[in-house]
Amino acid sequence: MEMNRKMSLVGLSCIFPVPNITKTKEFYVERLGFRAVEYF
């Protein structure tokens, strides 16, 4: 059970430099179905 819990917490993180982070976020949310988490 501990392994399943760890895997669910890790998830998928895509962090890389892009010229327009807002457009990139919209693409991931609208086209790929990701959930956005804004840190700043």
mmCIF entry with sequence, helices, sheets and N, C-alpha, C, O atoms, coordinates in Angstrom:
data_MODEL
# 
_entry.id   MODEL 
# 
_entity.id                         1 
_entity.type                       polymer 
_entity.pdbx_number_of_molecules   1 
# 
_entity_poly.entity_id                      1 
_entity_poly.type                           'polypeptide(L)' 
_entity_poly.nstd_linkage                   no 
_entity_poly.nstd_monomer                   no 
_entity_poly.pdbx_seq_one_letter_code       MEMNRKMSLVGLSCIFPVPNITKTKEFYVERLGFRAVEYF 
_entity_poly.pdbx_seq_one_letter_code_can   MEMNRKMSLVGLSCIFPVPNITKTKEFYVERLGFRAVEYF 
_entity_poly.pdbx_strand_id                 A 
# 
loop_
_entity_poly_seq.entity_id 
_entity_poly_seq.num 
_entity_poly_seq.mon_id 
_entity_poly_seq.hetero 
1 1  MET n 
1 2  GLU n 
1 3  MET n 
1 4  ASN n 
1 5  ARG n 
1 6  LYS n 
1 7  MET n 
1 8  SER n 
1 9  LEU n 
1 10 VAL n 
1 11 GLY n 
1 12 LEU n 
1 13 SER n 
1 14 CYS n 
1 15 ILE n 
1 16 PHE n 
1 17 PRO n 
1 18 VAL n 
1 19 PRO n 
1 20 ASN n 
1 21 ILE n 
1 22 THR n 
1 23 LYS n 
1 24 THR n 
1 25 LYS n 
1 26 GLU n 
1 27 PHE n 
1 28 TYR n 
1 29 VAL n 
1 30 GLU n 
1 31 ARG n 
1 32 LEU n 
1 33 GLY n 
1 34 PHE n 
1 35 ARG n 
1 36 ALA n 
1 37 VAL n 
1 38 GLU n 
1 39 TYR n 
1 40 PHE n 
# 
_struct_asym.id          A 
_struct_asym.entity_id   1 
# 
loop_
_struct_conf.conf_type_id 
_struct_conf.id 
_struct_conf.pdbx_PDB_helix_id 
_struct_conf.beg_label_comp_id 
_struct_conf.beg_label_asym_id 
_struct_conf.beg_label_seq_id 
_struct_conf.pdbx_beg_PDB_ins_code 
_struct_conf.end_label_comp_id 
_struct_conf.end_label_asym_id 
_struct_conf.end_label_seq_id 
_struct_conf.pdbx_end_PDB_ins_code 
_struct_conf.beg_auth_comp_id 
_struct_conf.beg_auth_asym_id 
_struct_conf.beg_auth_seq_id 
_struct_conf.end_auth_comp_id 
_struct_conf.end_auth_asym_id 
_struct_conf.end_auth_seq_id 
_struct_conf.pdbx_PDB_helix_class 
_struct_conf.details 
_struct_conf.pdbx_PDB_helix_length 
HELX_P HELX_P1 AA1 GLU A 2  ? VAL A 10 ? GLU A 2  VAL A 10 1 ? 9  
HELX_P HELX_P2 AA2 ILE A 21 ? GLU A 30 ? ILE A 21 GLU A 30 1 ? 10 
# 
_struct_conf_type.id          HELX_P 
_struct_conf_type.criteria    ? 
_struct_conf_type.reference   ? 
# 
loop_
_atom_site.group_PDB 
_atom_site.id 
_atom_site.type_symbol 
_atom_site.label_atom_id 
_atom_site.label_alt_id 
_atom_site.label_comp_id 
_atom_site.label_asym_id 
_atom_site.label_entity_id 
_atom_site.label_seq_id 
_atom_site.pdbx_PDB_ins_code 
_atom_site.Cartn_x 
_atom_site.Cartn_y 
_atom_site.Cartn_z 
_atom_site.occupancy 
_atom_site.B_iso_or_equiv 
_atom_site.pdbx_formal_charge 
_atom_site.auth_seq_id 
_atom_site.auth_comp_id 
_atom_site.auth_asym_id 
_atom_site.auth_atom_id 
_atom_site.pdbx_PDB_model_num 
ATOM 1   N N  . MET A 1 1  ? 0.830  -1.196 0.000   1.00 0.00 ? 1  MET A N  1 
ATOM 2   C CA . MET A 1 1  ? 0.000  0.000  0.000   1.00 0.00 ? 1  MET A CA 1 
ATOM 3   C C  . MET A 1 1  ? 0.871  1.255  0.000   1.00 0.00 ? 1  MET A C  1 
ATOM 4   O O  . MET A 1 1  ? 0.530  2.246  -0.646  1.00 0.00 ? 1  MET A O  1 
ATOM 5   N N  . GLU A 1 2  ? 1.976  1.219  0.709   1.00 0.00 ? 2  GLU A N  1 
ATOM 6   C CA . GLU A 1 2  ? 2.867  2.389  0.772   1.00 0.00 ? 2  GLU A CA 1 
ATOM 7   C C  . GLU A 1 2  ? 3.360  2.785  -0.614  1.00 0.00 ? 2  GLU A C  1 
ATOM 8   O O  . GLU A 1 2  ? 3.455  3.975  -0.915  1.00 0.00 ? 2  GLU A O  1 
ATOM 9   N N  . MET A 1 3  ? 3.672  1.811  -1.460  1.00 0.00 ? 3  MET A N  1 
ATOM 10  C CA . MET A 1 3  ? 4.162  2.104  -2.808  1.00 0.00 ? 3  MET A CA 1 
ATOM 11  C C  . MET A 1 3  ? 3.080  2.806  -3.630  1.00 0.00 ? 3  MET A C  1 
ATOM 12  O O  . MET A 1 3  ? 3.386  3.759  -4.347  1.00 0.00 ? 3  MET A O  1 
ATOM 13  N N  . ASN A 1 4  ? 1.834  2.364  -3.547  1.00 0.00 ? 4  ASN A N  1 
ATOM 14  C CA . ASN A 1 4  ? 0.742  3.007  -4.290  1.00 0.00 ? 4  ASN A CA 1 
ATOM 15  C C  . ASN A 1 4  ? 0.551  4.442  -3.837  1.00 0.00 ? 4  ASN A C  1 
ATOM 16  O O  . ASN A 1 4  ? 0.295  5.324  -4.656  1.00 0.00 ? 4  ASN A O  1 
ATOM 17  N N  . ARG A 1 5  ? 0.670  4.678  -2.568  1.00 0.00 ? 5  ARG A N  1 
ATOM 18  C CA . ARG A 1 5  ? 0.520  6.032  -2.039  1.00 0.00 ? 5  ARG A CA 1 
ATOM 19  C C  . ARG A 1 5  ? 1.629  6.930  -2.574  1.00 0.00 ? 5  ARG A C  1 
ATOM 20  O O  . ARG A 1 5  ? 1.368  8.067  -2.965  1.00 0.00 ? 5  ARG A O  1 
ATOM 21  N N  . LYS A 1 6  ? 2.852  6.436  -2.596  1.00 0.00 ? 6  LYS A N  1 
ATOM 22  C CA . LYS A 1 6  ? 3.976  7.213  -3.115  1.00 0.00 ? 6  LYS A CA 1 
ATOM 23  C C  . LYS A 1 6  ? 3.767  7.556  -4.581  1.00 0.00 ? 6  LYS A C  1 
ATOM 24  O O  . LYS A 1 6  ? 3.993  8.696  -4.988  1.00 0.00 ? 6  LYS A O  1 
ATOM 25  N N  . MET A 1 7  ? 3.344  6.595  -5.369  1.00 0.00 ? 7  MET A N  1 
ATOM 26  C CA . MET A 1 7  ? 3.151  6.818  -6.799  1.00 0.00 ? 7  MET A CA 1 
ATOM 27  C C  . MET A 1 7  ? 2.086  7.880  -7.042  1.00 0.00 ? 7  MET A C  1 
ATOM 28  O O  . MET A 1 7  ? 2.234  8.699  -7.949  1.00 0.00 ? 7  MET A O  1 
ATOM 29  N N  . SER A 1 8  ? 1.019  7.884  -6.255  1.00 0.00 ? 8  SER A N  1 
ATOM 30  C CA . SER A 1 8  ? -0.036 8.869  -6.469  1.00 0.00 ? 8  SER A CA 1 
ATOM 31  C C  . SER A 1 8  ? 0.433  10.269 -6.091  1.00 0.00 ? 8  SER A C  1 
ATOM 32  O O  . SER A 1 8  ? -0.057 11.252 -6.648  1.00 0.00 ? 8  SER A O  1 
ATOM 33  N N  . LEU A 1 9  ? 1.365  10.374 -5.162  1.00 0.00 ? 9  LEU A N  1 
ATOM 34  C CA . LEU A 1 9  ? 1.876  11.684 -4.761  1.00 0.00 ? 9  LEU A CA 1 
ATOM 35  C C  . LEU A 1 9  ? 2.870  12.246 -5.769  1.00 0.00 ? 9  LEU A C  1 
ATOM 36  O O  . LEU A 1 9  ? 2.980  13.461 -5.929  1.00 0.00 ? 9  LEU A O  1 
ATOM 37  N N  . VAL A 1 10 ? 3.586  11.369 -6.441  1.00 0.00 ? 10 VAL A N  1 
ATOM 38  C CA . VAL A 1 10 ? 4.590  11.819 -7.397  1.00 0.00 ? 10 VAL A CA 1 
ATOM 39  C C  . VAL A 1 10 ? 3.925  12.403 -8.627  1.00 0.00 ? 10 VAL A C  1 
ATOM 40  O O  . VAL A 1 10 ? 4.244  13.527 -9.014  1.00 0.00 ? 10 VAL A O  1 
ATOM 41  N N  . GLY A 1 11 ? 3.021  11.686 -9.249  1.00 0.00 ? 11 GLY A N  1 
ATOM 42  C CA . GLY A 1 11 ? 2.313  12.159 -10.428 1.00 0.00 ? 11 GLY A CA 1 
ATOM 43  C C  . GLY A 1 11 ? 3.245  12.493 -11.570 1.00 0.00 ? 11 GLY A C  1 
ATOM 44  O O  . GLY A 1 11 ? 4.317  11.902 -11.704 1.00 0.00 ? 11 GLY A O  1 
ATOM 45  N N  . LEU A 1 12 ? 2.837  13.437 -12.391 1.00 0.00 ? 12 LEU A N  1 
ATOM 46  C CA . LEU A 1 12 ? 3.618  13.847 -13.549 1.00 0.00 ? 12 LEU A CA 1 
ATOM 47  C C  . LEU A 1 12 ? 3.847  15.346 -13.472 1.00 0.00 ? 12 LEU A C  1 
ATOM 48  O O  . LEU A 1 12 ? 2.894  16.123 -13.417 1.00 0.00 ? 12 LEU A O  1 
ATOM 49  N N  . SER A 1 13 ? 5.088  15.747 -13.468 1.00 0.00 ? 13 SER A N  1 
ATOM 50  C CA . SER A 1 13 ? 5.422  17.165 -13.422 1.00 0.00 ? 13 SER A CA 1 
ATOM 51  C C  . SER A 1 13 ? 6.219  17.530 -14.657 1.00 0.00 ? 13 SER A C  1 
ATOM 52  O O  . SER A 1 13 ? 7.238  16.905 -14.953 1.00 0.00 ? 13 SER A O  1 
ATOM 53  N N  . CYS A 1 14 ? 5.761  18.533 -15.372 1.00 0.00 ? 14 CYS A N  1 
ATOM 54  C CA . CYS A 1 14 ? 6.478  19.020 -16.555 1.00 0.00 ? 14 CYS A CA 1 
ATOM 55  C C  . CYS A 1 14 ? 6.970  20.429 -16.253 1.00 0.00 ? 14 CYS A C  1 
ATOM 56  O O  . CYS A 1 14 ? 6.197  21.386 -16.302 1.00 0.00 ? 14 CYS A O  1 
ATOM 57  N N  . ILE A 1 15 ? 8.232  20.552 -15.947 1.00 0.00 ? 15 ILE A N  1 
ATOM 58  C CA . ILE A 1 15 ? 8.806  21.858 -15.630 1.00 0.00 ? 15 ILE A CA 1 
ATOM 59  C C  . ILE A 1 15 ? 9.942  22.110 -16.601 1.00 0.00 ? 15 ILE A C  1 
ATOM 60  O O  . ILE A 1 15 ? 10.956 21.413 -16.569 1.00 0.00 ? 15 ILE A O  1 
ATOM 61  N N  . PHE A 1 16 ? 9.781  23.095 -17.457 1.00 0.00 ? 16 PHE A N  1 
ATOM 62  C CA . PHE A 1 16 ? 10.811 23.442 -18.425 1.00 0.00 ? 16 PHE A CA 1 
ATOM 63  C C  . PHE A 1 16 ? 10.586 24.884 -18.861 1.00 0.00 ? 16 PHE A C  1 
ATOM 64  O O  . PHE A 1 16 ? 9.456  25.368 -18.795 1.00 0.00 ? 16 PHE A O  1 
ATOM 65  N N  . PRO A 1 17 ? 11.622 25.579 -19.303 1.00 0.00 ? 17 PRO A N  1 
ATOM 66  C CA . PRO A 1 17 ? 11.476 26.977 -19.704 1.00 0.00 ? 17 PRO A CA 1 
ATOM 67  C C  . PRO A 1 17 ? 10.704 27.113 -21.020 1.00 0.00 ? 17 PRO A C  1 
ATOM 68  O O  . PRO A 1 17 ? 11.009 26.433 -22.000 1.00 0.00 ? 17 PRO A O  1 
ATOM 69  N N  . VAL A 1 18 ? 9.720  27.981 -21.032 1.00 0.00 ? 18 VAL A N  1 
ATOM 70  C CA . VAL A 1 18 ? 8.931  28.259 -22.235 1.00 0.00 ? 18 VAL A CA 1 
ATOM 71  C C  . VAL A 1 18 ? 8.749  29.769 -22.347 1.00 0.00 ? 18 VAL A C  1 
ATOM 72  O O  . VAL A 1 18 ? 8.769  30.462 -21.330 1.00 0.00 ? 18 VAL A O  1 
ATOM 73  N N  . PRO A 1 19 ? 8.572  30.296 -23.563 1.00 0.00 ? 19 PRO A N  1 
ATOM 74  C CA . PRO A 1 19 ? 8.420  31.740 -23.733 1.00 0.00 ? 19 PRO A CA 1 
ATOM 75  C C  . PRO A 1 19 ? 7.121  32.290 -23.138 1.00 0.00 ? 19 PRO A C  1 
ATOM 76  O O  . PRO A 1 19 ? 7.102  33.424 -22.659 1.00 0.00 ? 19 PRO A O  1 
ATOM 77  N N  . ASN A 1 20 ? 6.040  31.509 -23.158 1.00 0.00 ? 20 ASN A N  1 
ATOM 78  C CA . ASN A 1 20 ? 4.760  31.991 -22.637 1.00 0.00 ? 20 ASN A CA 1 
ATOM 79  C C  . ASN A 1 20 ? 4.133  30.900 -21.775 1.00 0.00 ? 20 ASN A C  1 
ATOM 80  O O  . ASN A 1 20 ? 3.489  29.985 -22.289 1.00 0.00 ? 20 ASN A O  1 
ATOM 81  N N  . ILE A 1 21 ? 4.323  31.000 -20.476 1.00 0.00 ? 21 ILE A N  1 
ATOM 82  C CA . ILE A 1 21 ? 3.857  29.961 -19.558 1.00 0.00 ? 21 ILE A CA 1 
ATOM 83  C C  . ILE A 1 21 ? 2.337  29.877 -19.519 1.00 0.00 ? 21 ILE A C  1 
ATOM 84  O O  . ILE A 1 21 ? 1.783  28.800 -19.299 1.00 0.00 ? 21 ILE A O  1 
ATOM 85  N N  . THR A 1 22 ? 1.652  31.011 -19.732 1.00 0.00 ? 22 THR A N  1 
ATOM 86  C CA . THR A 1 22 ? 0.188  31.001 -19.705 1.00 0.00 ? 22 THR A CA 1 
ATOM 87  C C  . THR A 1 22 ? -0.373 30.190 -20.866 1.00 0.00 ? 22 THR A C  1 
ATOM 88  O O  . THR A 1 22 ? -1.282 29.382 -20.675 1.00 0.00 ? 22 THR A O  1 
ATOM 89  N N  . LYS A 1 23 ? 0.161  30.397 -22.066 1.00 0.00 ? 23 LYS A N  1 
ATOM 90  C CA . LYS A 1 23 ? -0.299 29.624 -23.229 1.00 0.00 ? 23 LYS A CA 1 
ATOM 91  C C  . LYS A 1 23 ? 0.036  28.145 -23.062 1.00 0.00 ? 23 LYS A C  1 
ATOM 92  O O  . LYS A 1 23 ? -0.742 27.276 -23.454 1.00 0.00 ? 23 LYS A O  1 
ATOM 93  N N  . THR A 1 24 ? 1.187  27.871 -22.483 1.00 0.00 ? 24 THR A N  1 
ATOM 94  C CA . THR A 1 24 ? 1.583  26.482 -22.255 1.00 0.00 ? 24 THR A CA 1 
ATOM 95  C C  . THR A 1 24 ? 0.624  25.824 -21.274 1.00 0.00 ? 24 THR A C  1 
ATOM 96  O O  . THR A 1 24 ? 0.191  24.692 -21.488 1.00 0.00 ? 24 THR A O  1 
ATOM 97  N N  . LYS A 1 25 ? 0.292  26.531 -20.198 1.00 0.00 ? 25 LYS A N  1 
ATOM 98  C CA . LYS A 1 25 ? -0.662 26.013 -19.212 1.00 0.00 ? 25 LYS A CA 1 
ATOM 99  C C  . LYS A 1 25 ? -2.010 25.741 -19.863 1.00 0.00 ? 25 LYS A C  1 
ATOM 100 O O  . LYS A 1 25 ? -2.601 24.684 -19.639 1.00 0.00 ? 25 LYS A O  1 
ATOM 101 N N  . GLU A 1 26 ? -2.504 26.676 -20.665 1.00 0.00 ? 26 GLU A N  1 
ATOM 102 C CA . GLU A 1 26 ? -3.792 26.498 -21.332 1.00 0.00 ? 26 GLU A CA 1 
ATOM 103 C C  . GLU A 1 26 ? -3.781 25.268 -22.239 1.00 0.00 ? 26 GLU A C  1 
ATOM 104 O O  . GLU A 1 26 ? -4.762 24.527 -22.291 1.00 0.00 ? 26 GLU A O  1 
ATOM 105 N N  . PHE A 1 27 ? -2.686 25.052 -22.944 1.00 0.00 ? 27 PHE A N  1 
ATOM 106 C CA . PHE A 1 27 ? -2.572 23.882 -23.817 1.00 0.00 ? 27 PHE A CA 1 
ATOM 107 C C  . PHE A 1 27 ? -2.678 22.592 -23.005 1.00 0.00 ? 27 PHE A C  1 
ATOM 108 O O  . PHE A 1 27 ? -3.434 21.687 -23.362 1.00 0.00 ? 27 PHE A O  1 
ATOM 109 N N  . TYR A 1 28 ? -1.924 22.513 -21.922 1.00 0.00 ? 28 TYR A N  1 
ATOM 110 C CA . TYR A 1 28 ? -1.934 21.299 -21.106 1.00 0.00 ? 28 TYR A CA 1 
ATOM 111 C C  . TYR A 1 28 ? -3.303 21.052 -20.483 1.00 0.00 ? 28 TYR A C  1 
ATOM 112 O O  . TYR A 1 28 ? -3.750 19.908 -20.401 1.00 0.00 ? 28 TYR A O  1 
ATOM 113 N N  . VAL A 1 29 ? -3.973 22.116 -20.044 1.00 0.00 ? 29 VAL A N  1 
ATOM 114 C CA . VAL A 1 29 ? -5.272 21.972 -19.398 1.00 0.00 ? 29 VAL A CA 1 
ATOM 115 C C  . VAL A 1 29 ? -6.358 21.649 -20.426 1.00 0.00 ? 29 VAL A C  1 
ATOM 116 O O  . VAL A 1 29 ? -7.109 20.689 -20.251 1.00 0.00 ? 29 VAL A O  1 
ATOM 117 N N  . GLU A 1 30 ? -6.443 22.442 -21.492 1.00 0.00 ? 30 GLU A N  1 
ATOM 118 C CA . GLU A 1 30 ? -7.535 22.301 -22.453 1.00 0.00 ? 30 GLU A CA 1 
ATOM 119 C C  . GLU A 1 30 ? -7.356 21.117 -23.397 1.00 0.00 ? 30 GLU A C  1 
ATOM 120 O O  . GLU A 1 30 ? -8.318 20.398 -23.668 1.00 0.00 ? 30 GLU A O  1 
ATOM 121 N N  . ARG A 1 31 ? -6.164 20.905 -23.892 1.00 0.00 ? 31 ARG A N  1 
ATOM 122 C CA . ARG A 1 31 ? -5.949 19.868 -24.906 1.00 0.00 ? 31 ARG A CA 1 
ATOM 123 C C  . ARG A 1 31 ? -5.591 18.510 -24.324 1.00 0.00 ? 31 ARG A C  1 
ATOM 124 O O  . ARG A 1 31 ? -6.001 17.476 -24.853 1.00 0.00 ? 31 ARG A O  1 
ATOM 125 N N  . LEU A 1 32 ? -4.828 18.509 -23.239 1.00 0.00 ? 32 LEU A N  1 
ATOM 126 C CA . LEU A 1 32 ? -4.340 17.239 -22.700 1.00 0.00 ? 32 LEU A CA 1 
ATOM 127 C C  . LEU A 1 32 ? -5.071 16.789 -21.440 1.00 0.00 ? 32 LEU A C  1 
ATOM 128 O O  . LEU A 1 32 ? -4.877 15.666 -20.974 1.00 0.00 ? 32 LEU A O  1 
ATOM 129 N N  . GLY A 1 33 ? -5.917 17.671 -20.885 1.00 0.00 ? 33 GLY A N  1 
ATOM 130 C CA . GLY A 1 33 ? -6.716 17.292 -19.729 1.00 0.00 ? 33 GLY A CA 1 
ATOM 131 C C  . GLY A 1 33 ? -5.994 17.323 -18.395 1.00 0.00 ? 33 GLY A C  1 
ATOM 132 O O  . GLY A 1 33 ? -6.452 16.714 -17.428 1.00 0.00 ? 33 GLY A O  1 
ATOM 133 N N  . PHE A 1 34 ? -4.868 18.025 -18.330 1.00 0.00 ? 34 PHE A N  1 
ATOM 134 C CA . PHE A 1 34 ? -4.133 18.145 -17.072 1.00 0.00 ? 34 PHE A CA 1 
ATOM 135 C C  . PHE A 1 34 ? -4.846 19.124 -16.141 1.00 0.00 ? 34 PHE A C  1 
ATOM 136 O O  . PHE A 1 34 ? -5.677 19.915 -16.586 1.00 0.00 ? 34 PHE A O  1 
ATOM 137 N N  . ARG A 1 35 ? -4.527 19.071 -14.876 1.00 0.00 ? 35 ARG A N  1 
ATOM 138 C CA . ARG A 1 35 ? -5.038 20.015 -13.891 1.00 0.00 ? 35 ARG A CA 1 
ATOM 139 C C  . ARG A 1 35 ? -3.907 20.972 -13.553 1.00 0.00 ? 35 ARG A C  1 
ATOM 140 O O  . ARG A 1 35 ? -2.803 20.539 -13.221 1.00 0.00 ? 35 ARG A O  1 
ATOM 141 N N  . ALA A 1 36 ? -4.175 22.269 -13.634 1.00 0.00 ? 36 ALA A N  1 
ATOM 142 C CA . ALA A 1 36 ? -3.136 23.269 -13.364 1.00 0.00 ? 36 ALA A CA 1 
ATOM 143 C C  . ALA A 1 36 ? -3.052 23.567 -11.870 1.00 0.00 ? 36 ALA A C  1 
ATOM 144 O O  . ALA A 1 36 ? -4.069 23.697 -11.189 1.00 0.00 ? 36 ALA A O  1 
ATOM 145 N N  . VAL A 1 37 ? -1.830 23.670 -11.379 1.00 0.00 ? 37 VAL A N  1 
ATOM 146 C CA . VAL A 1 37 ? -1.574 24.073 -9.996  1.00 0.00 ? 37 VAL A CA 1 
ATOM 147 C C  . VAL A 1 37 ? -0.647 25.271 -10.062 1.00 0.00 ? 37 VAL A C  1 
ATOM 148 O O  . VAL A 1 37 ? 0.512  25.143 -10.460 1.00 0.00 ? 37 VAL A O  1 
ATOM 149 N N  . GLU A 1 38 ? -1.151 26.436 -9.675  1.00 0.00 ? 38 GLU A N  1 
ATOM 150 C CA . GLU A 1 38 ? -0.357 27.660 -9.752  1.00 0.00 ? 38 GLU A CA 1 
ATOM 151 C C  . GLU A 1 38 ? 0.343  27.904 -8.420  1.00 0.00 ? 38 GLU A C  1 
ATOM 152 O O  . GLU A 1 38 ? -0.289 27.951 -7.365  1.00 0.00 ? 38 GLU A O  1 
ATOM 153 N N  . TYR A 1 39 ? 1.643  28.058 -8.494  1.00 0.00 ? 39 TYR A N  1 
ATOM 154 C CA . TYR A 1 39 ? 2.441  28.240 -7.287  1.00 0.00 ? 39 TYR A CA 1 
ATOM 155 C C  . TYR A 1 39 ? 2.722  29.693 -6.976  1.00 0.00 ? 39 TYR A C  1 
ATOM 156 O O  . TYR A 1 39 ? 2.980  30.035 -5.822  1.00 0.00 ? 39 TYR A O  1 
ATOM 157 N N  . PHE A 1 40 ? 2.680  30.554 -7.970  1.00 0.00 ? 40 PHE A N  1 
ATOM 158 C CA . PHE A 1 40 ? 3.030  31.957 -7.750  1.00 0.00 ? 40 PHE A CA 1 
ATOM 159 C C  . PHE A 1 40 ? 1.848  32.856 -7.950  1.00 0.00 ? 40 PHE A C  1 
ATOM 160 O O  . PHE A 1 40 ? 1.966  34.073 -7.804  1.00 0.00 ? 40 PHE A O  1 
# 
